[in-house]
């Protein structure tokens, strides 16, 4: 049985638990009001939510939504104004996470769909995503890992080494931090081991941190291929476990808060530009 098969055997049930957790969160959200109405049925609320989403996607408000995501959710200008050092840690963590998750998604799409079903591996901009040693994928993966690592290290120093009186770090926060730390640590070890194994497809020079570290330990007589398979599965399962934990952690509230700020900003911009439904219909 291959390491990838073992990974999927553990990954799929964990993703089912994640979806269950998100379902519970969504069910709790439905207890509130949608479009100012709290007495509507769950089906009606879901229909209105879907309608709002589709209405935003297929209207001029989509550009405002994208702008609000960049300004409020990603760059988080309010946090930057309040504390640029805290902002830097959050921005690095979020940017690294988004970059690595995007790369994983593109790799899975290329490998499991475009190549597996449509045999498009001969197209360079598709085949490169399944080659971790390609200059572009190697460089982007390394940048994402460095951003997350730097952001987490600063977060650890600020929360534990020199904590501010107003900061409250509970056990659930600590477990999330431990989970992220284990993901990053096993990710670096997996990359170093892979660069010394037969899985390497071309010189990994663009892995500008993992490659020099791999050179330092290359002389050790270790079963690199076997170690890679173990670390691949371990790293993947740890990542899946942290994802499962998101619906029940403060991390979800951070995401929800960013989404609320993003939507509020979008609505403010729409009102300023006269794109509200009532104004738009009146001008029509």
N, C-alpha and C positions, 0 to 999 in steps of 0.2 A: 504494500500500500504506500503510495507516494505521500510526501509531506503535504502537498497541496490538498489531497483528499482528506487527510487527517484534519487539516485546518478547517475545511468546509464542514466536516462532521461536527466540530465544536462551534463554528461560527454561526451556522444557520439557526440552531436552537436559541443561541444568545440574541440574535437579531429578532427572533420571534418574541422574546421577552422584552426587548427594547420597544417593539411595536405595541405590545400589550401595555407597557408603562406609558407610552405616549397616548394610547387610547384612553387610559384612565385620566391623564392630564386633560385631554380634550373633552372628556365627559364632564370633568369638573368645570372647565371653561364654559360649557353649554348651560351651566346653571345661571350664568350671568345674562346680560341683555345683548342682543344683536340689533343694530340700527335703532337703539333706544327702546327695544321691546323685550321684556323679560318673560312675558306670559305665553309667548309662542311655543309651539311644540319643538322638540329637538329636530325633527325633520324640517320644519320651517326655518329654524335657525341655521341649519346646515345649508339649506337651499339659498338663504340670503348670503351666507358667507361665501359660498361658491360663486354666486352672482356677483358679489363685490370683487372677488379675485379676478374673475373673467372680465368684468367691466374695467378693472384697472389694467389688465394685460392688453386688452384691445381698445385702448384709448390713449389720449395724450398723457394721462396720469402715469403711464408706465415709465416715462422718462423722469418724472418727478420721484417715482418710487426708487429708481436706480440711483438717482442723485442723493436721495435721503439715506439709502443704504450705505453709500460710500461715506457721506459726511457724518451721519449719526451712529450707525451700527458698526462700521469698520473703523473709521478714523476717530469717532467718538469725540467730537469737538468740545462737548461740555466737560468731559473728564480732562481734556487737555488744558482747558482754561482754569480748572480747579487745581490740578496737580500734574504737571507735565512728566514728572518722574514715574508716578503711578500709571499715567497714560502710556508711557513708553513700554512698560512691562506688559500691560494688557494688549497693546497694539502688536508687539512682537509675538506674544503667545497666539493671538487670534490670527495674525497674518500667516505665521508658520503652520498653524492648524489648517486653515483654509487652503493653503497651497498644497500641503501634503494630502489632504482629503480630495482635492480636485485632481491631483496627479493619480491617486489611487483609483478614482472614478473613471478617468480617461483611460487608464491602463486596463481596467476591467472591461470597459466598453470595447476597446480595441481588440483585446484578447478573446473575450467570450462571445462577442457578437460580430464585429467587422471582420475578424480573421477566421474565427471558428465557422461561421455560417456563410460569409461572403468571400472568404479567401483573398483578402485585400492586403496581405502582408507585404506584397511587392511595392505598395505605395509608401514612399519614405515617411511621410508625415503621419502614417498610421502605424507602420511597423516600429518606429522609434519609441513609441510609448510602452512597448512590452520589452524593451531592451534597457535595463537600468544603467548600463554603462554607456549609452549614447550620450554625447556631450551635453545635449540640451536637458534630457531627463536627469542625468547625473548631477548637473549643476543646480537644477531647480529643486531636486530632492535634498541636496546638501544645504541650499539656502533655507528651505523650509525647516529642516532639522536644527540649523544654527539659530534661526529666529526663535523657535520654540524653546530650545535649550537656554538661550540667553534670557528670554522673558521669564522662564521658570526659575532660573537661578536668582534673578533680581527679586522675584516674588518671594522666594524662600528667605532671602536676606531681610527683606522688608517685613515679612510676617513673623519670622521666628528669631532672627539674630538681633534686629533693632525694631521691635514692634512699636507702633504708635498706640497711644492710649485709646483712641477711638476705634481701632481695628479689633474686631472680634473674630477669632478663628476657632470654630467648633470642631468636634470629632469628624463630622461629615466633610467639612472643608479639608481637613488633614488627609482623609482617605482619598479624596479626589486628587490632591496634590501628590500623594504617594503613587496613585495610579498613573498620573501623567509622567512622574519621574521614572517609573518602571518602564513605561512605553518608550521614552526617550533613551534610557540606558540600554534596553534590549535592542532597540533600533540601531544604535551605534554599534553594538557588539555584532548584530546580524550583518551589518554592512561590512565590518572589518573581516569577519569570518568569510563572507561570500567572496570578497576580493582575493582571498587566498585559496579559494576552492575552484573546482572545475566549472562552476556555474558562470564564471566571468566570460563575457562575450567579446570584450575588447578592453584594452588598458583603461583603467578607471581614473585617469589623471584628473578629470573634472570633479571627482569626489575629493575636494581639496583638503578635507580633514580626515576622512576615513581612509583614503589611499595612503597618506604618509604613516598613519597608525598601523595600517595593515603591513606596510613594509617593515616596521619595527619588530613585528612578531612573526614575520614570515619564516624565519629560521627555526621556529619551534616545531617539533615533530608531533603534530596534532592531526587527528582525522577531520580535516577541514570540511569535507563534503557532509559527513555525518553530523558534525557540529552545526553546519549551516541548516540542515533539515530540522534539527531540534530547536535552534534559535528562531527559525522562520515560523514554526508552529507556536512557540511560546510567545513571541512578539505579537503574532496575529491574535492569539486568544486573549492576551492582556489588553490589546486595543479594543477587542470586542467587549470585554468585561467593563471597561471604562465607558464605552458607548451605552451599555445597558444601564449603567449607573446614572446617566445624565438626567432622565426624567424625574429622578428622586433626589437630585442634588441642587445646591444653590446655583450651579452652572446654568440650569434651565431658567432660573429667575433672571440671571444676567442676560441670557439670550432674549427672554420675553421683554425685559426692560428696554433692550436695544431696539426690538421690533416696535414697541409702543412709541418710543421716541422717534423712530423712523417714520411711522405712519402719521404721527402728529405733525412732524415737519412737512411731510408730503401734503397733508390737508391744508396747512398754513400757506404753503407755496401755491396750491391750487386756488385757495381763496384770494390770495394776492393777485394772481394772474386772471381771476375771473373765470376759472374752470369748474366751479362748483355746478352741480346739476341745475339748480334753479337759475343761476346766472346764465349758464350756457343755453338753456331752453329759452330764456327771456330774450337773449340776443338773436337766437335763431328766428 
